[in-house]
Amino acid sequence: MKIGELAVASATPIETIRFYEREGLVPAPQRSAGNYRIYGEAHVQRLVFIRRCRGLDMALDEVRALLQFIDRPGADCGAVDRLLDEHIGHVAARIRELQALEAELRTLRARCQSGRPGQDCGILRELGQPLGEALPPRPASELHGHVGPVHRRRPAA
């Protein structure tokens, strides 16, 4: 199948397929006599796996590590368990970050109760205050993003 057919079969945009090929997550396809890329069912299965991992918010390095286990079926899968446990920790940290963000937004929302046009809006006034005079800024470590060595290796796509 050609790349357009692969895109449909795997529900993956063509540019994403090419990106995964460049990243080495998807093996290079064979070429036809006309130099067209020719993909097979193994490519579909691999892309479905990658998309499922990405849907679980896994970083490319985590996906890469899991693919190595697929490529070496006899390997001990204890590292897979550890990788998933670490990812669960990242998700739990992100949930805490989002809960803190929600609380911060609710505090900001409470600054204005009037909702009437033309009134001095407490929310806009608060957002316009220099940092330190309004709501305290959140440390960079609390901003969205994963923590840990796996997630710092490469930016996710």
C-alpha positions in Angstrom: 0.0 0.0 0.0 1.1 3.6 -0.6 1.5 6.2 2.1 -2.0 7.6 1.6 -3.5 4.2 2.1 -1.3 3.6 5.2 -2.5 6.9 6.6 -6.1 5.9 6.3 -5.5 2.3 7.5 -3.7 3.6 10.6 -5.6 6.8 11.2 -2.3 8.6 11.0 -1.6 11.8 9.1 1.0 11.4 6.3 3.4 14.0 7.8 3.3 12.1 11.1 4.1 8.8 9.3 7.1 10.5 7.7 8.1 12.0 11.1 8.0 8.6 12.7 10.1 7.2 9.9 12.7 9.9 10.4 12.7 9.2 14.1 13.3 5.5 13.4 10.0 4.4 15.1 8.7 3.0 11.8 11.0 1.0 9.6 11.8 2.4 6.2 9.4 0.9 3.6 10.4 -0.9 0.5 10.4 1.0 -2.8 8.5 0.2 -5.9 10.1 0.2 -9.4 8.7 3.8 -9.7 10.4 4.7 -6.3 7.1 4.9 -4.4 7.1 3.8 -0.8 5.4 0.5 -0.4 4.0 -0.3 3.1 2.7 -3.5 4.5 0.4 -4.7 7.4 3.4 -4.6 9.8 3.6 -0.8 9.2 -0.1 -0.5 10.0 0.3 -2.5 13.2 3.3 -0.5 14.3 1.6 2.8 13.7 -1.5 1.7 15.6 0.8 0.8 18.5 2.6 4.1 18.4 -0.7 6.1 18.1 -2.1 4.1 21.1 1.1 4.9 23.2 0.9 8.6 22.1 -2.8 8.6 23.1 -1.6 7.6 26.6 0.6 10.6 26.6 3.8 8.6 26.3 7.0 10.5 25.1 8.7 9.3 22.0 11.5 7.8 24.0 9.0 5.8 26.0 7.4 4.6 22.8 10.9 3.8 21.3 11.7 1.7 24.4 8.5 -0.2 24.1 9.1 -0.8 20.4 12.5 -2.3 21.3 10.7 -4.9 23.3 8.3 -5.7 20.4 11.4 -6.1 18.2 13.0 -8.4 20.7 10.1 -10.7 21.9 12.4 -12.8 24.1 13.6 -10.0 26.3 12.6 -9.7 29.9 9.5 -7.5 30.2 10.3 -6.2 33.7 11.6 -3.0 32.1 8.2 -2.6 30.4 6.5 -2.7 33.8 9.0 -0.2 35.2 8.5 2.2 32.2 4.7 2.0 32.7 5.1 2.6 36.5 7.2 5.7 35.8 4.7 6.9 33.3 1.9 6.5 35.8 3.9 8.7 38.1 4.2 11.3 35.4 0.4 11.2 34.9 -0.2 11.5 38.6 2.1 14.5 38.8 0.3 16.1 35.8 -3.1 15.5 37.5 -1.8 17.4 40.6 -0.5 20.2 38.4 -3.9 20.5 36.7 -5.7 20.5 40.0 -3.4 23.3 41.2 -4.1 25.2 38.0 -7.9 24.7 38.5 -7.6 26.1 42.0 -5.6 29.0 40.7 -8.2 29.7 38.0 -11.1 29.4 40.5 -9.3 31.9 42.8 -9.0 34.3 39.8 -12.6 33.8 38.8 -13.7 34.7 42.3 -12.1 38.2 41.8 -15.1 39.3 39.8 -18.7 38.4 40.6 -20.6 41.3 38.8 -20.5 40.0 35.3 -21.9 43.4 34.2 -20.4 45.1 31.2 -18.7 48.4 31.8 -17.7 47.5 35.4 -14.2 47.3 36.6 -13.5 43.6 36.0 -11.5 42.1 38.9 -10.2 39.3 36.7 -8.8 41.6 34.1 -7.4 43.8 36.8 -5.7 40.9 38.5 -4.3 39.5 35.2 -2.8 42.9 34.5 -0.9 43.1 37.8 2.8 42.6 37.7 3.8 39.2 38.9 4.2 39.1 42.7 1.4 41.6 43.1 -1.4 39.4 41.8 -1.7 35.7 42.1 1.7 34.2 42.9 3.3 32.8 39.8 3.7 29.1 39.6 7.3 27.7 39.5 8.4 26.4 36.2 8.5 22.9 37.7 4.7 23.1 38.1 4.0 24.1 34.5 2.8 21.5 32.1 5.4 19.0 31.0 6.7 15.7 32.1 9.4 15.2 34.7 12.1 12.6 34.8 14.9 11.5 32.6 12.9 9.8 29.9 10.9 12.9 29.2 13.8 15.2 29.0 15.8 13.4 26.3 13.8 14.8 23.3 10.9 17.0 22.8 7.7 15.1 21.9 6.0 15.5 18.6 
